[in-house]
Amino acid sequence: MAATTALRRHQDAPDTDAAFAQLAELADGPLRKKVREEIVCGWLPMANRLARRYSGRGETEEDLRQVAAVGLLKAVDRFDPTSGTPFPAYAIPTILGELRRHFRDDLWAVHVPRRTQELRATVHQAREALEFRNGSASLTIGDLAEHTGLSEEDVVLGLEAQGAYTALSLECPMSTDAGHSFHLADFLGDEDPELELVEERLCAAPVLRALPPRDRAILYLRFFRDMTQSQIAEEVGISQMHVSRILQRCCRLVRVEVTPQP
């Protein structure tokens, strides 16, 4: 009883021992659902208080309260009132564990392996500890490796993982040394329309290589040098009509090769 009293020093810790005893004896149904809801509502203020511990870490207060409420529901459903353990002693680690799991698994902008996440946390904690102890003195990879007992490669991996935890908006304003302003999205490339032609070019290549040298030269002058048929005729030494027939024949051969057959 003394331990229970100590744990109930907060105003948000109601006396729900009788409700838990009743809940354990009830079968599924409206009455059990009602008792469970009363217990959850009674302990929600405590869950919200625990959620506030994690405020200021890049997550909204509303989302933190929801995560804490999920942890509270798990604690209520798994709690055994006959174990002799006060509910707060069981619920608080469960709720805090749910909040830590949320930060560990759900807030990464890019998914990284669990070991890399753990390296990031270890390096981050070591960095804060060393900066607090040494003031503003700059830290080296070797300092962090010595403090954590990790290899320098693992320290570098942990530092690099910090960049995957959050992501910048594409509308994030940027600026240059010259004072020009732009958005991060301005650095993104557009879809290359030439990509649609890659497969056709690969199919056409063997056909083009098999053409006679003069035919290949005429195709080159027409489609790469952008010369007219009359200019090509003068360059090659044949009539313009002959050039036209060669272009039609070559294009027909290539078209047959690249067009999917039914």
Salt bridges, closest charged atoms under 4 A:
ASP12 OD2 - ARG49 NE 2.63
ASP15 OD1 - ARG8 NH2 3.54
ASP17 OD1 - ARG8 NH2 2.82
GLU38 OE2 - LYS34 NZ 2.62
GLU59 OE2 - HIS102 NE2 2.69
GLU61 OE2 - ARG65 NH1 2.90
GLU62 OE1 - ARG65 NH2 2.56
ASP77 OD1 - ARG36 NE 2.73
GLU98 OE1 - LYS74 NZ 2.97
GLU98 OE2 - ARG101 NH2 3.50
ASP105 OD2 - ARG101 NH1 3.96
ASP105 OD1 - ARG104 NE 3.01
ASP105 OD1 - ARG114 NH2 3.31
ASP106 OD2 - ARG101 NH2 3.28
ASP106 OD2 - HIS102 ND1 3.30
GLU128 OE2 - HIS124 NE2 3.10
GLU131 OE2 - ARG127 NE 3.71
ASP154 OD2 - ARG115 NH2 2.86
GLU194 OE1 - ARG201 NH2 2.63
ASP215 OD2 - ARG249 NH2 2.64
ASP226 OD1 - ARG222 NH1 3.69
